[in-house]
Amino acid sequence: MGLLSDLKSKVSGKLSANDNGHHPDHDELRARLGSLPPFDPAKAQVFRYRKQYGVNLGSMFCLEPWMATGIYKEYHDQGPEAEGDLLECMGDCCGEKMKAHWDSWLVRADFERMSNIGINAVRLPLGYWVLGRGFAAGKYKRHAATYDEALHYVGRVVAWAAEFDIGVLVDIHALPGGQNFDSHSGATGPPQFFDSRKFQDLAIKCYEAFTHLFASVTNVVGLQIVNEPVDNPQLEGFYERALTQVRSQSLDLPVYVGDGWNLAKYAAVVKRLRERFGFIVVDTHQYWVFRPEEQQYRVDQLTRELWETTVPELSQASNELDGNLIVGEYSSVLANGSFDGEDPAKCMGAFAREQLNAFDQVAAGTWYWTWRLQHDSWFWSMQYAINAGAMPPAYFPFGWTPSTAVSREDVVNTANTKREEWREKRLEGHKSYVSQWKGEFGFDHYAAGFDKGLDAALKFFSQLGCPSKVGFVRQLASEHAAEYVAQHGHEQWKWEFEDGFREAIEEFNDYCQSLDFTQD
């Protein structure tokens, strides 16, 4: 029986290797991803908590026909929309053509240029199907072998980003059956994801694999478990189930969730979930080109709407989330009616700068959609927008430039010299503020928090190839305060530690903002 069992096992193994139901183990998936630098917790903290000046890498691993026009062109008459439709059109040659696309859509020089202009994070949209056989459904299951090498190219992108100190937000852009009505969800037609327990189970299995792959990659800033889901009654429960899966494998990996185009609702939902699951971030998308009324607004009207309506909404959500909010997609693109008769680049550029100024005040990161198009012939391409003057040429924090004569070492030394002066100034302000209330206060805990906060600000400023600014300030303050209380007790003074921590970062940011980094 033992020999027969061994034989059956070997035969079964050979069969499963070619069967769509085969689930590769974690080691096999990691081998496909390729070699990445050893995990560095200190650097990972900077990548994950810093202010993110980002861009999306659209249509590399989750195709859209209006962006990757080259690979769709041959099949235009058949009208494929979602990537699965395209696979059906390509038939037996889909593997060869997909590899050619992955190999050429982005190159190392793209990341070098991003680094040179201050882009410090990329959002990498992935279809769940990139995991290959054993992780596919529907059309993707029929062509699952096409993706056996996909993770190699995903790993190459992550490695290139790491080489230039660029963080990667792994964005599961498409779920089984589709989570919205758009083809970038991987499906054509109405979403089926929320109507199928089988699809939801497969998504959870994919999260298990993605968490294993990326939780210990230094420059991965987080895992986004869904992009632009419809506001389905099951979404909140699914978020809880997905978070439970991720947290069973990693307590530290930041998890990003979509706002279901209902930011106020999901800010409240995530506020509750954060109590159980820790570092969760809400991703909201802001466009000004799709709604009929906006298509007729001129730039001055759009600007008023931005500041009078959108910014208060974002600010309220950000406050509810303790700052754990990003604008995961935005663009300089406006409808023709917004600039008709004027220079489009000038109009779009003016409004894009208003957006950046606004989002910087209320979000921990912003991500342009997208880095490139097939021919980079319109402002959806960030490269085109920069070249045309519609987007700023640089994104470094504090106005820092690589050619500045102001050394980061001098900035750090000066800040340490001013530490006591800054602490005492902020502490006096804190004492004055709390004096309106009766009771006892733990001012020494405020001072301890201030020193920890300044240490964090200096670490972020000096750790990587260019300065970083703390982005998720309250999240980081809360975690440091929890560590402080665990070591020293005084739970009742935790809030004062957090106040000191945050105000130290604010003081350092003000100091850096006063410097002239443009001198060379």
Secondary structure, 3 states (H helix, E strand, C coil): CHHHHHHHHHHHHHHHCCCCCCCCCHHHHHHHHCCCCCCCHHHHHHHHHECEEEEECCCCECCCCCCCHHHHHCCHHHCCCCHHHHHHHHHHHHHHHHHHHHHHCCCHHHHHHHHHHCCCEEEEEEEHHHHCCCCCCCHHHHCHHHHHHHHHHHHHHHHHHHHCCCEEEEEEEECCCCCCCCHHHCCCCCCCHHHCHHHHHHHHHHHHHHHHHHCCCCCEEEEECCCCCCCCCCHHHHHHHHHHHHHCCCCCCCEEEECCCCHHHHHHHHHHHHHHHCCEEEEEEECCCCCCCHHHCCHHHHHHHHHHHHHHHHHHHHHHCCCCEEEEEECCCCCHHHCCCCCHHHHHHHHHHHHHHHHHHHCCEEEECCCCCCCCCCCCCHHHHHHHCCCCCCCCHHHCCCCCCCCHHHHHHHHHHCHHHHHHHHHHHHHHHHCCCCCCCCHHHHHHHHHHHHHHHHHHHHCCCCCCCECCHHHHHHHHHHHHHHHHCCHHHHHHHHHHHHHHHHHHHHHHHHCCCCCC
